[in-house]
Amino acid sequence: MARVLVIDDEPRIRAVVGAALRDDVDAVHEAPTAAEGLALAAVLRPDLIVLDIGLPDRDGLSVCRELRQWTTVPIVVLSARHAEEEKATLLDAGADDYVTKPFGERELRARVRAQLRRARMHPPTEEGPLVLGDLMIDVTRRSVLRDGAAVHLTPTEWGLLVALVTNAGKTLTHRQLFRAVWGDVHGDAHQYLRVYIAHLRRKIEQDPVTPRYLITEPGVGYRLETSG
């Protein structure tokens, strides 16, 4: 169980979110403005924050960036903006997930549970190998096994996989992944990632055409799925 802070200026939305999460968390705290939300976040130290992007006193995007300066708490953004570029910007700012309005309660609950579950996970480097069905990824030993057989990865493929494993369950944007693997060099992130994700899928997925682990978020990035 956990404590959740909902930062949203609409009382109706706060009530809907609170009711939706009632069975999954211990307490839901509310803040109608960015200023109150930031203050409550510092005092309460919640386990997860649901953040509206359209706050009256301050843009939610800047609130997200400020939170990320001192906390790693999962942030799920509520947004009425559907553009893929907007979603990528939110994730680049430090949000862990986003839910577009109007949203279904079941979807919101599932996304919040996923973020809380991920937050409780220890990084694979401390916990040991990550086992996903027939796949075992050991970051410390720098090895990948599929059905017990060693999988050879190039340094670039390995770097890409490690970036996804250490953020398992979280969608990483094209920009985040590109920087993690290639650094601050210039290049077509979409094209590079499309090629290397395809290589990885051929090596670790049973069916690369219908991937089970390396999931594409269209227009946004990629995610290593751990709950399948």
N, C-alpha and C positions, 0 to 999 in steps of 0.2 A: 504494500500500500504506500501511498505517497501524497505529498502536498502539491497542489497545482495553483499557479497564479494566473488569472485571466485578466489581461489588459485590453480593454475594449470600451469605447465610449457609449455603446448601445446597450442599455439595460436588458433589452430582450435577448440580445446575443449572449450576454454574460449568463443570463438565466438558462438559455438553451444549452450552453456549454456545461454549466454546472450540473444541470439535470442529466445530461448525457454521460458525464464522468462519475456520477454519484456512486455507482457500484464498483468502480475501478480504483478510486483513490480515497484517502482518508479525509481530505479537506480541500475545498476549492475557495481560494481567496480572490477578491475582485478589486480592480482598480479602473476608474473611468478615464484617466488621463495618463500621458507618458510620465509626467513628473511623479504622480502617485505610484505608478507602476514601478519605476526605478527605485523609489524609496522603499516600497514594500519588498521588492526583490532583494535589496541589500539587508533588510531586517529579517525577513522570513527565511531566506535561503531556500526557496521552493525546489522541488525535485524536477519540475517542468514548468515552462511558461508558455501560455497560449497568447500570442501577440497579434493584435489587429494592426494592419499596416496603415490604416487611415485614421489616425488619432487627431483630436482637435488642436492640441497644443504643440504637437511635434510629429514629424514624419516617423512612422514606425520603423522604417529602414535605418534611420540614425539611432533609434532606440536599440535596435538589434546590434548595431555596431558597438554602441557604448557598453551593452551587456557583455559582449564578447571580449571587452578589454579586461574583465576581471572574473568572469565565470564561464564554466563549460556546461552549465545547465542546458538540457535540451530545450530548444525553442521551436514551437510549431506556429507558423504564421497563418493568420486568417486574411485572405485577400479577395477582393472582388475583381482583381485584374487577372485576366486569363492568358495574356501573352507569354510565350515561352521565354522571351528575353527577360521579362519581368521576374519570372520564376528563377531564372539563372542568377539574376542580380540579387534576389533574396537569399539564395543559397550561398552566393559569394560573400554576402554580408555577414554570414555566420548562422543563418537559420538552418535547422536540421531537417525541416519538412514544411510543407505548405498545404493548406486546404483552401480551395476556392469556394467563395460564397455564391449561391446558397449551397450548403453542404448537408450531407446526410449524417445523422447521429452515429450510425454504425461505422461509417468511414472515419469520422473524427475519433471515435473510441479506439478503433483498430490502430490508427496512426499514433495516438497518444500511448497506447499500450506498447507498441513497437519501440517507440523512443525510450520509454521507461525501461523496457527490457534491455535495450542496447546500453543504456547508461549504467546498468548494473553489471554488465559484462566486463570482465577484465580484458585488457588488451591481449591478443594472442601471444605476444612475446613473453608475457608474465604467466599466462594461464597454461601455456603449452600449445600443442598443435590445434588448429581449427579443423574440426571434422564435420564435413557436410555430405551426408550420404556415403557415396563411394569415394569421396574426395578427402584427402588429408593434406593440409597446408601447414608446414612448420617453418615459421619465419626465423626462429632462432637457428635451426639447423639448415636453413635455406634449401628446403626440399619440398617437393610436391609429389604425392602418390595418388594414382587413380586405380582403383581395384587392386591395390597393393603393388602396382608397378610404378617405377620412377618415371616422372614426366620431365623431360628436358626443356628448360625455358631459356631464352636468350636474356642477357642483362636487362634489356628494355622491357621485355615481357614480364620479367621478375619484378622490376621496379613498379610496373603498372599494377601487378597483382598485389604487391605489398601495400601500395597506397589504398587499394580497395579493401584488403583484409583488415587493415588497421582502422578502417572506417566502416566496418561491416554493418550492413543494414541501413547505411546513410547514403543518399544520393550525392555524388560529387559532380560538380559542374565540369564541363569541358576545360575551362580555364584552370580549375583547381587540380584536375588530374594532369593536365599538360605541365603545369609548374612543378608538380610533385615528381614528375619523371624526367622532364627535359630542362627544368629550370627556367630562367628568364630569357630564353632564346626566342627569336622570332620564328613563326611557322604557323601553318594552318592546323590549329588544334583539332578541329573536327576531322580532318582528313587523316592526320597521324593516328588519332585514337580509333577511328573507324578501322584502319588497317590492323593495328595491334590488338584491338579487342577481338577482331575476327580471328587472328592467329591464336589468341588465348582460348577462345571458344573451341576451336578445332582441337586443342590439346587437353582441355579439362572438362568439356561438356560431352555428355553421351550423345546429345543431338544438338549440334551447333546452330541449326536452323531454328530450333525452339529451345533456347537456352533456359536452364533451370537456375543457374547461379549468377551469371553476368547479365544483368537486366539493363536494358536501354530505357532511359527516360527521354522520350522524343524531344529534341530541341534543347535539352537541359544537360544531360550527362549520363553517367552510368552508376549502377549500384551492385554491390555483392549481396545477393539475397541469402539470408541465413535461416529463414523460417519455412522454406519450401520442403 
